[in-house]
């Protein structure tokens, strides 16, 4: 499980939805075999590139590898 924080005070848009009320400071995902899984991804997950592309600040997400 990997945790990452927001780019600023909030996470920015995710899947074209505001996240201003997601003020928890961290988001948790599972990365396995190059696929990212969280509560919002499809059952089969998404590639890292697909996952980052759906976040307003996806370019700064660092999964640590």
PyMOL Python script that loads the backbone (N, CA, C, O; Angstrom):
from pymol import cmd

cmd.read_pdbstr("""\
ATOM      1  N   UNK A   1       0.856  -1.163   0.000  1.00  0.00           N
ATOM      2  CA  UNK A   1       0.000   0.000   0.000  1.00  0.00           C
ATOM      3  C   UNK A   1       0.901   1.225   0.000  1.00  0.00           C
ATOM      4  O   UNK A   1       1.909   1.273   0.706  1.00  0.00           O
ATOM      5  N   UNK A   2       0.530   2.196  -0.789  1.00  0.00           N
ATOM      6  CA  UNK A   2       1.297   3.426  -0.927  1.00  0.00           C
ATOM      7  C   UNK A   2       0.393   4.603  -0.576  1.00  0.00           C
ATOM      8  O   UNK A   2      -0.783   4.638  -0.939  1.00  0.00           O
ATOM      9  N   UNK A   3       0.961   5.548   0.126  1.00  0.00           N
ATOM     10  CA  UNK A   3       0.240   6.748   0.517  1.00  0.00           C
ATOM     11  C   UNK A   3       0.891   7.945  -0.159  1.00  0.00           C
ATOM     12  O   UNK A   3       2.117   8.014  -0.244  1.00  0.00           O
ATOM     13  N   UNK A   4       0.081   8.894  -0.645  1.00  0.00           N
ATOM     14  CA  UNK A   4       0.633  10.141  -1.149  1.00  0.00           C
ATOM     15  C   UNK A   4      -0.262  11.282  -0.723  1.00  0.00           C
ATOM     16  O   UNK A   4      -1.466  11.110  -0.528  1.00  0.00           O
ATOM     17  N   UNK A   5       0.338  12.444  -0.584  1.00  0.00           N
ATOM     18  CA  UNK A   5      -0.392  13.624  -0.129  1.00  0.00           C
ATOM     19  C   UNK A   5      -0.760  14.531  -1.279  1.00  0.00           C
ATOM     20  O   UNK A   5      -0.379  14.280  -2.422  1.00  0.00           O
ATOM     21  N   UNK A   6      -1.497  15.584  -0.985  1.00  0.00           N
ATOM     22  CA  UNK A   6      -1.941  16.516  -2.017  1.00  0.00           C
ATOM     23  C   UNK A   6      -0.811  17.419  -2.500  1.00  0.00           C
ATOM     24  O   UNK A   6       0.227  17.539  -1.848  1.00  0.00           O
ATOM     25  N   UNK A   7      -1.026  18.048  -3.646  1.00  0.00           N
ATOM     26  CA  UNK A   7      -0.054  18.971  -4.214  1.00  0.00           C
ATOM     27  C   UNK A   7      -0.015  20.289  -3.443  1.00  0.00           C
ATOM     28  O   UNK A   7       0.989  21.000  -3.477  1.00  0.00           O
ATOM     29  N   UNK A   8      -1.063  20.603  -2.778  1.00  0.00           N
ATOM     30  CA  UNK A   8      -1.195  21.828  -1.989  1.00  0.00           C
ATOM     31  C   UNK A   8      -2.142  21.531  -0.857  1.00  0.00           C
ATOM     32  O   UNK A   8      -2.094  20.447  -0.277  1.00  0.00           O
ATOM     33  N   UNK A   9      -2.993  22.463  -0.536  1.00  0.00           N
ATOM     34  CA  UNK A   9      -3.933  22.195   0.547  1.00  0.00           C
ATOM     35  C   UNK A   9      -4.960  21.101   0.212  1.00  0.00           C
ATOM     36  O   UNK A   9      -5.536  20.484   1.109  1.00  0.00           O
ATOM     37  N   UNK A  10      -5.178  20.873  -1.078  1.00  0.00           N
ATOM     38  CA  UNK A  10      -6.126  19.854  -1.515  1.00  0.00           C
ATOM     39  C   UNK A  10      -5.526  19.065  -2.668  1.00  0.00           C
ATOM     40  O   UNK A  10      -4.484  19.442  -3.204  1.00  0.00           O
ATOM     41  N   UNK A  11      -6.168  17.986  -3.049  1.00  0.00           N
ATOM     42  CA  UNK A  11      -5.653  17.099  -4.088  1.00  0.00           C
ATOM     43  C   UNK A  11      -5.873  17.611  -5.502  1.00  0.00           C
ATOM     44  O   UNK A  11      -5.253  17.087  -6.427  1.00  0.00           O
ATOM     45  N   UNK A  12      -6.701  18.582  -5.711  1.00  0.00           N
ATOM     46  CA  UNK A  12      -7.051  18.993  -7.064  1.00  0.00           C
ATOM     47  C   UNK A  12      -8.113  18.045  -7.610  1.00  0.00           C
ATOM     48  O   UNK A  12      -8.517  17.102  -6.929  1.00  0.00           O
ATOM     49  N   UNK A  13      -8.555  18.289  -8.813  1.00  0.00           N
ATOM     50  CA  UNK A  13      -9.617  17.461  -9.391  1.00  0.00           C
ATOM     51  C   UNK A  13      -9.142  16.032  -9.632  1.00  0.00           C
ATOM     52  O   UNK A  13      -7.988  15.785  -9.979  1.00  0.00           O
ATOM     53  N   UNK A  14     -10.063  15.115  -9.438  1.00  0.00           N
ATOM     54  CA  UNK A  14      -9.812  13.699  -9.694  1.00  0.00           C
ATOM     55  C   UNK A  14     -10.994  13.171 -10.478  1.00  0.00           C
ATOM     56  O   UNK A  14     -12.131  13.218 -10.008  1.00  0.00           O
ATOM     57  N   UNK A  15     -10.729  12.670 -11.671  1.00  0.00           N
ATOM     58  CA  UNK A  15     -11.790  12.206 -12.577  1.00  0.00           C
ATOM     59  C   UNK A  15     -12.814  13.310 -12.817  1.00  0.00           C
ATOM     60  O   UNK A  15     -14.021  13.071 -12.845  1.00  0.00           O
ATOM     61  N   UNK A  16     -12.293  14.534 -12.992  1.00  0.00           N
ATOM     62  CA  UNK A  16     -13.090  15.735 -13.263  1.00  0.00           C
ATOM     63  C   UNK A  16     -14.026  16.125 -12.121  1.00  0.00           C
ATOM     64  O   UNK A  16     -14.995  16.850 -12.346  1.00  0.00           O
ATOM     65  N   UNK A  17     -13.761  15.667 -10.926  1.00  0.00           N
ATOM     66  CA  UNK A  17     -14.570  16.039  -9.762  1.00  0.00           C
ATOM     67  C   UNK A  17     -13.703  16.777  -8.758  1.00  0.00           C
ATOM     68  O   UNK A  17     -12.541  16.424  -8.553  1.00  0.00           O
ATOM     69  N   UNK A  18     -14.264  17.795  -8.136  1.00  0.00           N
ATOM     70  CA  UNK A  18     -13.555  18.520  -7.090  1.00  0.00           C
ATOM     71  C   UNK A  18     -13.293  17.601  -5.908  1.00  0.00           C
ATOM     72  O   UNK A  18     -14.093  16.716  -5.608  1.00  0.00           O
ATOM     73  N   UNK A  19     -12.174  17.816  -5.244  1.00  0.00           N
ATOM     74  CA  UNK A  19     -11.827  17.008  -4.070  1.00  0.00           C
ATOM     75  C   UNK A  19     -11.645  17.886  -2.836  1.00  0.00           C
ATOM     76  O   UNK A  19     -11.008  17.473  -1.867  1.00  0.00           O
ATOM     77  N   UNK A  20     -12.193  19.079  -2.868  1.00  0.00           N
ATOM     78  CA  UNK A  20     -11.979  20.028  -1.779  1.00  0.00           C
ATOM     79  C   UNK A  20     -12.443  19.472  -0.427  1.00  0.00           C
ATOM     80  O   UNK A  20     -11.907  19.863   0.610  1.00  0.00           O
ATOM     81  N   UNK A  21     -13.401  18.592  -0.421  1.00  0.00           N
ATOM     82  CA  UNK A  21     -13.872  18.008   0.841  1.00  0.00           C
ATOM     83  C   UNK A  21     -13.104  16.742   1.227  1.00  0.00           C
ATOM     84  O   UNK A  21     -13.419  16.113   2.237  1.00  0.00           O
ATOM     85  N   UNK A  22     -12.111  16.370   0.437  1.00  0.00           N
ATOM     86  CA  UNK A  22     -11.277  15.201   0.750  1.00  0.00           C
ATOM     87  C   UNK A  22     -10.086  15.636   1.586  1.00  0.00           C
ATOM     88  O   UNK A  22      -8.962  15.212   1.319  1.00  0.00           O
ATOM     89  N   UNK A  23     -10.299  16.441   2.556  1.00  0.00           N
ATOM     90  CA  UNK A  23      -9.214  17.058   3.309  1.00  0.00           C
ATOM     91  C   UNK A  23      -8.626  16.092   4.336  1.00  0.00           C
ATOM     92  O   UNK A  23      -8.547  16.428   5.518  1.00  0.00           O
ATOM     93  N   UNK A  24      -8.217  14.915   3.911  1.00  0.00           N
ATOM     94  CA  UNK A  24      -7.649  13.950   4.855  1.00  0.00           C
ATOM     95  C   UNK A  24      -6.128  13.924   4.814  1.00  0.00           C
ATOM     96  O   UNK A  24      -5.507  13.223   5.613  1.00  0.00           O
ATOM     97  N   UNK A  25      -5.519  14.662   3.911  1.00  0.00           N
ATOM     98  CA  UNK A  25      -4.074  14.764   3.869  1.00  0.00           C
ATOM     99  C   UNK A  25      -3.349  13.652   3.136  1.00  0.00           C
ATOM    100  O   UNK A  25      -2.216  13.856   2.702  1.00  0.00           O
ATOM    101  N   UNK A  26      -3.951  12.492   2.980  1.00  0.00           N
ATOM    102  CA  UNK A  26      -3.310  11.381   2.275  1.00  0.00           C
ATOM    103  C   UNK A  26      -4.339  10.594   1.489  1.00  0.00           C
ATOM    104  O   UNK A  26      -5.529  10.592   1.803  1.00  0.00           O
ATOM    105  N   UNK A  27      -3.849   9.927   0.462  1.00  0.00           N
ATOM    106  CA  UNK A  27      -4.691   9.023  -0.319  1.00  0.00           C
ATOM    107  C   UNK A  27      -3.928   7.716  -0.414  1.00  0.00           C
ATOM    108  O   UNK A  27      -2.712   7.726  -0.606  1.00  0.00           O
ATOM    109  N   UNK A  28      -4.602   6.613  -0.285  1.00  0.00           N
ATOM    110  CA  UNK A  28      -3.958   5.301  -0.279  1.00  0.00           C
ATOM    111  C   UNK A  28      -4.331   4.497  -1.510  1.00  0.00           C
ATOM    112  O   UNK A  28      -5.496   4.436  -1.901  1.00  0.00           O
ATOM    113  N   UNK A  29      -3.331   3.886  -2.109  1.00  0.00           N
ATOM    114  CA  UNK A  29      -3.527   3.031  -3.277  1.00  0.00           C
ATOM    115  C   UNK A  29      -2.686   1.773  -3.103  1.00  0.00           C
ATOM    116  O   UNK A  29      -1.782   1.719  -2.269  1.00  0.00           O
ATOM    117  N   UNK A  30      -3.000   0.782  -3.896  1.00  0.00           N
ATOM    118  CA  UNK A  30      -2.175  -0.420  -4.002  1.00  0.00           C
ATOM    119  C   UNK A  30      -1.623  -0.433  -5.416  1.00  0.00           C
ATOM    120  O   UNK A  30      -2.361  -0.230  -6.379  1.00  0.00           O
ATOM    121  N   UNK A  31      -0.323  -0.673  -5.538  1.00  0.00           N
ATOM    122  CA  UNK A  31       0.307  -0.814  -6.848  1.00  0.00           C
ATOM    123  C   UNK A  31       0.850  -2.231  -6.930  1.00  0.00           C
ATOM    124  O   UNK A  31       1.673  -2.647  -6.115  1.00  0.00           O
ATOM    125  N   UNK A  32       0.378  -2.958  -7.923  1.00  0.00           N
ATOM    126  CA  UNK A  32       0.813  -4.344  -8.098  1.00  0.00           C
ATOM    127  C   UNK A  32       0.940  -4.643  -9.585  1.00  0.00           C
ATOM    128  O   UNK A  32       0.021  -4.380 -10.361  1.00  0.00           O
ATOM    129  N   UNK A  33       2.058  -5.181  -9.965  1.00  0.00           N
ATOM    130  CA  UNK A  33       2.315  -5.543 -11.364  1.00  0.00           C
ATOM    131  C   UNK A  33       2.049  -4.382 -12.318  1.00  0.00           C
ATOM    132  O   UNK A  33       1.501  -4.573 -13.404  1.00  0.00           O
ATOM    133  N   UNK A  34       2.445  -3.169 -11.902  1.00  0.00           N
ATOM    134  CA  UNK A  34       2.294  -1.994 -12.759  1.00  0.00           C
ATOM    135  C   UNK A  34       0.894  -1.440 -12.850  1.00  0.00           C
ATOM    136  O   UNK A  34       0.627  -0.575 -13.685  1.00  0.00           O
ATOM    137  N   UNK A  35      -0.019  -1.919 -12.003  1.00  0.00           N
ATOM    138  CA  UNK A  35      -1.407  -1.445 -12.001  1.00  0.00           C
ATOM    139  C   UNK A  35      -1.709  -0.785 -10.669  1.00  0.00           C
ATOM    140  O   UNK A  35      -1.214  -1.216  -9.627  1.00  0.00           O
ATOM    141  N   UNK A  36      -2.519   0.258 -10.702  1.00  0.00           N
ATOM    142  CA  UNK A  36      -2.893   1.004  -9.504  1.00  0.00           C
ATOM    143  C   UNK A  36      -4.344   0.676  -9.165  1.00  0.00           C
ATOM    144  O   UNK A  36      -5.211   0.637 -10.038  1.00  0.00           O
ATOM    145  N   UNK A  37      -4.584   0.443  -7.882  1.00  0.00           N
ATOM    146  CA  UNK A  37      -5.931   0.125  -7.387  1.00  0.00           C
ATOM    147  C   UNK A  37      -6.258   1.048  -6.224  1.00  0.00           C
ATOM    148  O   UNK A  37      -5.448   1.217  -5.313  1.00  0.00           O
ATOM    149  N   UNK A  38      -7.442   1.643  -6.255  1.00  0.00           N
ATOM    150  CA  UNK A  38      -7.964   2.368  -5.107  1.00  0.00           C
ATOM    151  C   UNK A  38      -9.477   2.216  -5.114  1.00  0.00           C
ATOM    152  O   UNK A  38     -10.019   1.431  -5.892  1.00  0.00           O
ATOM    153  N   UNK A  39     -10.146   2.943  -4.275  1.00  0.00           N
ATOM    154  CA  UNK A  39     -11.598   2.803  -4.164  1.00  0.00           C
ATOM    155  C   UNK A  39     -12.346   3.271  -5.409  1.00  0.00           C
ATOM    156  O   UNK A  39     -13.538   2.998  -5.553  1.00  0.00           O
ATOM    157  N   UNK A  40     -11.656   3.974  -6.310  1.00  0.00           N
ATOM    158  CA  UNK A  40     -12.326   4.561  -7.467  1.00  0.00           C
ATOM    159  C   UNK A  40     -11.937   3.936  -8.800  1.00  0.00           C
ATOM    160  O   UNK A  40     -12.599   4.186  -9.807  1.00  0.00           O
ATOM    161  N   UNK A  41     -10.886   3.134  -8.831  1.00  0.00           N
ATOM    162  CA  UNK A  41     -10.473   2.527 -10.094  1.00  0.00           C
ATOM    163  C   UNK A  41     -11.397   1.362 -10.442  1.00  0.00           C
ATOM    164  O   UNK A  41     -12.059   0.807  -9.566  1.00  0.00           O
ATOM    165  N   UNK A  42     -11.438   0.995 -11.721  1.00  0.00           N
ATOM    166  CA  UNK A  42     -12.201  -0.201 -12.092  1.00  0.00           C
ATOM    167  C   UNK A  42     -11.621  -1.436 -11.397  1.00  0.00           C
ATOM    168  O   UNK A  42     -10.519  -1.387 -10.850  1.00  0.00           O
ATOM    169  N   UNK A  43     -12.347  -2.507 -11.423  1.00  0.00           N
ATOM    170  CA  UNK A  43     -11.943  -3.748 -10.743  1.00  0.00           C
ATOM    171  C   UNK A  43     -10.543  -4.196 -11.136  1.00  0.00           C
ATOM    172  O   UNK A  43      -9.794  -4.682 -10.289  1.00  0.00           O
ATOM    173  N   UNK A  44     -10.179  -4.044 -12.394  1.00  0.00           N
ATOM    174  CA  UNK A  44      -8.868  -4.463 -12.872  1.00  0.00           C
ATOM    175  C   UNK A  44      -7.773  -3.431 -12.673  1.00  0.00           C
ATOM    176  O   UNK A  44      -6.650  -3.626 -13.136  1.00  0.00           O
ATOM    177  N   UNK A  45      -8.084  -2.331 -11.987  1.00  0.00           N
ATOM    178  CA  UNK A  45      -7.113  -1.274 -11.772  1.00  0.00           C
ATOM    179  C   UNK A  45      -6.848  -0.487 -13.044  1.00  0.00           C
ATOM    180  O   UNK A  45      -7.548  -0.639 -14.045  1.00  0.00           O
ATOM    181  N   UNK A  46      -5.831   0.351 -12.986  1.00  0.00           N
ATOM    182  CA  UNK A  46      -5.418   1.153 -14.131  1.00  0.00           C
ATOM    183  C   UNK A  46      -3.899   1.156 -14.190  1.00  0.00           C
ATOM    184  O   UNK A  46      -3.231   0.993 -13.169  1.00  0.00           O
ATOM    185  N   UNK A  47      -3.364   1.341 -15.373  1.00  0.00           N
ATOM    186  CA  UNK A  47      -1.912   1.494 -15.468  1.00  0.00           C
ATOM    187  C   UNK A  47      -1.528   2.756 -14.706  1.00  0.00           C
ATOM    188  O   UNK A  47      -2.369   3.623 -14.466  1.00  0.00           O
ATOM    189  N   UNK A  48      -0.274   2.856 -14.332  1.00  0.00           N
ATOM    190  CA  UNK A  48       0.176   4.039 -13.605  1.00  0.00           C
ATOM    191  C   UNK A  48      -0.071   5.298 -14.429  1.00  0.00           C
ATOM    192  O   UNK A  48      -0.509   6.313 -13.889  1.00  0.00           O
ATOM    193  N   UNK A  49       0.201   5.244 -15.715  1.00  0.00           N
ATOM    194  CA  UNK A  49      -0.018   6.402 -16.590  1.00  0.00           C
ATOM    195  C   UNK A  49      -1.496   6.786 -16.647  1.00  0.00           C
ATOM    196  O   UNK A  49      -1.828   7.970 -16.589  1.00  0.00           O
ATOM    197  N   UNK A  50      -2.380   5.804 -16.758  1.00  0.00           N
ATOM    198  CA  UNK A  50      -3.822   6.090 -16.785  1.00  0.00           C
ATOM    199  C   UNK A  50      -4.256   6.736 -15.475  1.00  0.00           C
ATOM    200  O   UNK A  50      -4.998   7.718 -15.476  1.00  0.00           O
ATOM    201  N   UNK A  51      -3.791   6.183 -14.357  1.00  0.00           N
ATOM    202  CA  UNK A  51      -4.170   6.693 -13.049  1.00  0.00           C
ATOM    203  C   UNK A  51      -3.726   8.149 -12.876  1.00  0.00           C
ATOM    204  O   UNK A  51      -4.509   8.998 -12.449  1.00  0.00           O
ATOM    205  N   UNK A  52      -2.474   8.423 -13.208  1.00  0.00           N
ATOM    206  CA  UNK A  52      -1.963   9.783 -13.062  1.00  0.00           C
ATOM    207  C   UNK A  52      -2.685  10.762 -13.987  1.00  0.00           C
ATOM    208  O   UNK A  52      -2.893  11.918 -13.619  1.00  0.00           O
ATOM    209  N   UNK A  53      -3.069  10.312 -15.184  1.00  0.00           N
ATOM    210  CA  UNK A  53      -3.741  11.180 -16.150  1.00  0.00           C
ATOM    211  C   UNK A  53      -5.108  11.642 -15.661  1.00  0.00           C
ATOM    212  O   UNK A  53      -5.619  12.651 -16.146  1.00  0.00           O
ATOM    213  N   UNK A  54      -5.704  10.938 -14.725  1.00  0.00           N
ATOM    214  CA  UNK A  54      -7.031  11.294 -14.226  1.00  0.00           C
ATOM    215  C   UNK A  54      -6.975  12.245 -13.033  1.00  0.00           C
ATOM    216  O   UNK A  54      -8.015  12.632 -12.500  1.00  0.00           O
ATOM    217  N   UNK A  55      -5.781  12.620 -12.617  1.00  0.00           N
ATOM    218  CA  UNK A  55      -5.591  13.555 -11.510  1.00  0.00           C
ATOM    219  C   UNK A  55      -5.094  14.887 -12.050  1.00  0.00           C
ATOM    220  O   UNK A  55      -4.253  14.934 -12.948  1.00  0.00           O
ATOM    221  N   UNK A  56      -5.619  15.956 -11.496  1.00  0.00           N
ATOM    222  CA  UNK A  56      -5.202  17.289 -11.927  1.00  0.00           C
ATOM    223  C   UNK A  56      -3.692  17.480 -11.747  1.00  0.00           C
ATOM    224  O   UNK A  56      -3.045  18.113 -12.582  1.00  0.00           O
ATOM    225  N   UNK A  57      -3.138  16.945 -10.679  1.00  0.00           N
ATOM    226  CA  UNK A  57      -1.705  17.070 -10.415  1.00  0.00           C
ATOM    227  C   UNK A  57      -1.011  15.707 -10.463  1.00  0.00           C
ATOM    228  O   UNK A  57      -0.082  15.453  -9.698  1.00  0.00           O
ATOM    229  N   UNK A  58      -1.458  14.850 -11.347  1.00  0.00           N
ATOM    230  CA  UNK A  58      -0.911  13.507 -11.453  1.00  0.00           C
ATOM    231  C   UNK A  58       0.563  13.455 -11.762  1.00  0.00           C
ATOM    232  O   UNK A  58       1.240  12.486 -11.418  1.00  0.00           O
ATOM    233  N   UNK A  59       1.071  14.496 -12.412  1.00  0.00           N
ATOM    234  CA  UNK A  59       2.491  14.504 -12.791  1.00  0.00           C
ATOM    235  C   UNK A  59       3.429  14.561 -11.590  1.00  0.00           C
ATOM    236  O   UNK A  59       4.614  14.257 -11.727  1.00  0.00           O
ATOM    237  N   UNK A  60       2.927  14.943 -10.417  1.00  0.00           N
ATOM    238  CA  UNK A  60       3.820  15.008  -9.254  1.00  0.00           C
ATOM    239  C   UNK A  60       3.669  13.800  -8.315  1.00  0.00           C
ATOM    240  O   UNK A  60       4.353  13.725  -7.294  1.00  0.00           O
ATOM    241  N   UNK A  61       2.789  12.867  -8.650  1.00  0.00           N
ATOM    242  CA  UNK A  61       2.647  11.671  -7.811  1.00  0.00           C
ATOM    243  C   UNK A  61       3.891  10.807  -7.975  1.00  0.00           C
ATOM    244  O   UNK A  61       4.289  10.469  -9.090  1.00  0.00           O
ATOM    245  N   UNK A  62       4.492  10.459  -6.850  1.00  0.00           N
ATOM    246  CA  UNK A  62       5.674   9.608  -6.854  1.00  0.00           C
ATOM    247  C   UNK A  62       5.349   8.362  -6.043  1.00  0.00           C
ATOM    248  O   UNK A  62       5.176   8.440  -4.827  1.00  0.00           O
ATOM    249  N   UNK A  63       5.267   7.240  -6.694  1.00  0.00           N
ATOM    250  CA  UNK A  63       4.954   5.985  -6.009  1.00  0.00           C
ATOM    251  C   UNK A  63       6.182   5.371  -5.344  1.00  0.00           C
ATOM    252  O   UNK A  63       6.078   4.310  -4.729  1.00  0.00           O
ATOM    253  N   UNK A  64       7.330   6.009  -5.454  1.00  0.00           N
ATOM    254  CA  UNK A  64       8.512   5.546  -4.740  1.00  0.00           C
ATOM    255  C   UNK A  64       9.335   4.485  -5.448  1.00  0.00           C
ATOM    256  O   UNK A  64      10.184   3.846  -4.827  1.00  0.00           O
ATOM    257  N   UNK A  65       9.099   4.288  -6.732  1.00  0.00           N
ATOM    258  CA  UNK A  65       9.921   3.340  -7.487  1.00  0.00           C
ATOM    259  C   UNK A  65      10.129   3.847  -8.879  1.00  0.00           C
ATOM    260  O   UNK A  65      10.796   3.194  -9.681  1.00  0.00           O
TER     261      UNK A  65
END
""", "prot")
cmd.dss("prot")
cmd.show_as("cartoon", "prot")
cmd.util.cbc("prot")
cmd.orient("prot")
